[in-house]
Amino acid sequence: MTNKVRRSSGNVFRDLGFSREEAENLKIRTDLMIRLSKLIETRRLTQARAAEVFGVTQPRVSDLVRGKIDRFSIDTLVAMLGHAGVRVQIVVGRLRKLPNGYRSAAAAQTKAREARPQ
């Protein structure tokens, strides 16, 4: 059996067949949800305490950590980060390929931060 390998577009949702617009929306929401989940982990917050910090209910935090992406809009996720004191920047521009094959500056910056010695 021969498996055909195809290079990723840089957006897993696009690769799965979502429209360009929906794939970008899902990618943005995923990135924001990951950032919130990491914030919970690094601050060692319980779901109840995270709810207070984010300005939502504990069941909403439960949905967040369980990855229930369909229950969150970009606006809601940005507001939650804002309540936590996280500065959110939105950069609008043409999509271009960056060094090392990254398709977004956020992905390249995240990778660079992870590579830095602690």
N, C-alpha and C positions, 0 to 999 in steps of 0.2 A: 504494500500500500504506500503510495506517495502522498506526502503532505505538502501542500502549497503554503509557503511562507510569504506574507505580505508585510511591507513596512507600514508602521503606524502613521496615522496622520498627525499624531500629537494630541489627539483628543479621543479618548476611548469611546465616548458616546457617539462621536461621528463614525468611528470604526464599526460600531454596533448597528449603524443604519439610521440614526436619528438625523433629522434635517440639520443643516448648518446652524440655524438660529436656536433650535431646541438643544442641540449638543453644546453650544456655547453657554446657554443658560444653565444647563445641568453641570457643566464644568465649573462655572463660577460658584454655584450653590455648594458643590462638593468641596471646593477649596475653602469657602467660608466655614462650612461645617467642620472640616478637619481642623481649621484654626481654632474654632471654639472648643472642640474636643481636646486639643492639645493644651489649651488654656486651663481647662478643668483639671487635666492631668498634672501640669507643671505647678499649679497653685494648690494641688491636692484638695480640691473642693468636693464635698458631697453633692449629690444632685440637688438637695434642698438648698444648700448654700449657693450653688451655681445659679439656681433659679432666682435667688435674691439679687445676686450680682448682675445677672443678665436682664432682670426686670420681667421675668416670665414665671410660669408655674413649674413645679417639679415634673409633672407629666410631659411638659414641653421639652425639658432637659432630657428626660428619658427618651423621647422621640429622637432628639438630636444624637445622643450617644448610640442609639440603635440604628442610625443612618436612614431614618425615614425621610428621605429627601423630598418626597411629594408633599410633605406637610409644612414646608418652609419656603417662603419667597426670599429673593435677594434682599428686599427691603427689611424684612424681619431679621434676617441674619446680620445685616449691617447694624441694625438698631441694637441687637444683643451685644455685638462687639463694642459699640459705642457706650452702652451701659457699663461695660467692664473696663472702660477707660482705654480701649484700644483705638488707635488712630487708623482709620480706613482711608486709603487713597484709591481713586479710580483713574486709570490711565486709558485714554481712548486713542486709538491710532490704528494704522494698518498693521495687519499681522505680518510679521517677518521672521525669518529663521535666524536664530541667534547662534553664537558659538556653541559647540558641543551638541548641536542638533535640537536645542530647546526651542519651543515655539512661543513661549511667553517669558517675559522678564521675571515674573513671579516664580516660575519653575526654576529658572537659572539662579535667582537669588536664594531661594530655599535650598537648593542643592549646595550652593556656595556656603551658606550658613552651617549646614549639616557637616560639611567637610572641614570646617575650622576646628582646630584643637581647642578643647575646653580649658 
